[in-house]
Amino acid sequence: MDLVTIIVIAVGLAIDAFAVSIVSGSAYRQLHVKHVLRMALFFGGFQAVMPLIGFMAGLSVKQYIESYDHWIAFGLLSAVGGKMIYESFKIKSIEEKFDPSNLFVLLVLSIATSIDALAIGITLSFITNSIITAVIIIGLVTFVLSYLGVCIGKKFGHFFENKIEAVGGLVLIGLGIKILIEHLLS
């Protein structure tokens, strides 16, 4: 597999993480480098590990994962998105706001945005004998785009004040629907 193909796959896989990073960046009141790095490391790490797991699983589990991975991604993204929409309409203190730096929330978002990478890993097991280069590039591209996404979200998210959470929730639900429709129509 050539480098251009790997980069295209990496960017395609990182787009969801980038979108979620923008939404998450807007939720921070005080954004510190540790928050940005943590989110980028989680997203980049999960995007790198999932294809590796998929690659190792190979043909033996393809039929099981392929039949419901889109439902898992849809469910996770919809649940987090719905919570964000609900939270945006509640009167609350700063401490009660959606916190993308929360380990549980970050874990759910990382899994939800990397489910497709698991399927890509399975696919890669059919076309290449080595996945190391692909895993490194996928992880790095996702890390960089996630880092940029959080920074973009922080800078432009204040234009919308508290209602950015509702927009972010709709974006997450939209990503879930996109994943579901793509898989159901393919």
C-alpha positions, -999 to 999 in steps of 0.1 A, spaced: 0 0 0 14 34 -10 19 64 13 -7 85 -5 -34 59 1 -25 56 38 -26 94 42 -61 95 25 -73 68 48 -58 85 78 -75 119 70 -108 101 63 -107 84 96 -96 116 115 -125 138 102 -149 126 128 -124 131 156 -116 166 142 -153 176 142 -157 163 178 -126 181 188 -140 214 175 -172 209 194 -152 199 226 -129 228 223 -158 252 224 -170 236 257 -139 247 277 -140 278 298 -103 276 306 -83 258 279 -49 246 289 -23 228 268 -28 197 289 -65 196 278 -56 199 242 -29 172 244 -51 149 264 -79 150 238 -54 147 209 -36 118 225 -69 99 232 -82 104 197 -49 98 180 -42 68 203 -76 52 197 -74 58 160 -41 41 159 -50 11 182 -83 3 166 -69 -5 131 -42 -26 148 -69 -46 167 -89 -49 135 -59 -60 116 -50 -87 142 -86 -99 143 -86 -102 105 -111 -124 87 -123 -143 118 -144 -115 132 -151 -94 101 -186 -107 97 -195 -99 133 -181 -64 135 -192 -53 101 -228 -61 109 -232 -38 139 -202 -14 141 -224 14 126 -251 8 153 -225 11 181 -210 43 166 -246 57 161 -256 48 196 -225 63 213 -225 95 193 -263 100 198 -261 94 235 -233 119 240 -249 143 215 -283 140 232 -267 147 266 -250 178 252 -283 191 238 -301 185 271 -273 201 290 -273 232 268 -309 240 278 -304 235 315 -297 264 338 -264 253 355 -232 264 370 -199 261 352 -190 230 371 -221 211 357 -214 219 321 -203 192 296 -167 184 303 -148 169 274 -118 165 296 -137 141 318 -121 107 314 -154 88 308 -167 114 283 -133 114 265 -132 76 264 -168 74 250 -159 100 223 -127 82 215 -144 49 210 -173 64 191 -150 82 166 -127 52 161 -151 24 154 -146 28 117 -109 25 122 -115 -11 135 -132 -20 103 -104 -4 83 -79 -25 102 -98 -56 92 -98 -44 56 -61 -37 57 -55 -73 68 -66 -83 34 -44 -60 13 -11 -57 32 12 -77 54 24 -48 75 2 -23 93 29 -5 113 33 24 89 -5 28 85 -11 28 123 16 54 129 3 77 102 -34 73 112 -25 81 148 -4 111 139 -29 126 115 -57 122 140 -35 137 168 -27 168 147 -63 173 134 -77 168 169 -52 192 184 -61 218 158 -98 211 162 -98 218 200 -80 251 194 -104 261 166 -133 252 188 -120 272 217 -113 303 195 -146 304 176 -169 286 201 -174 317 223 -194 334 195 -222 311 203 -219 311 242 -238 283 259 -258 271 229 -226 257 212 -233 226 233 -266 222 214 -249 227 181 -222 203 192 -248 177 202 -265 180 168 -231 176 151 -224 144 171 -259 130 164 -254 140 127 -220 121 126 -238 90 141 -266 92 115 -240 96 87 -221 65 99 -254 46 101 -267 57 67 -233 50 50 -233 14 64 -270 7 57 -268 19 21 -235 2 13 
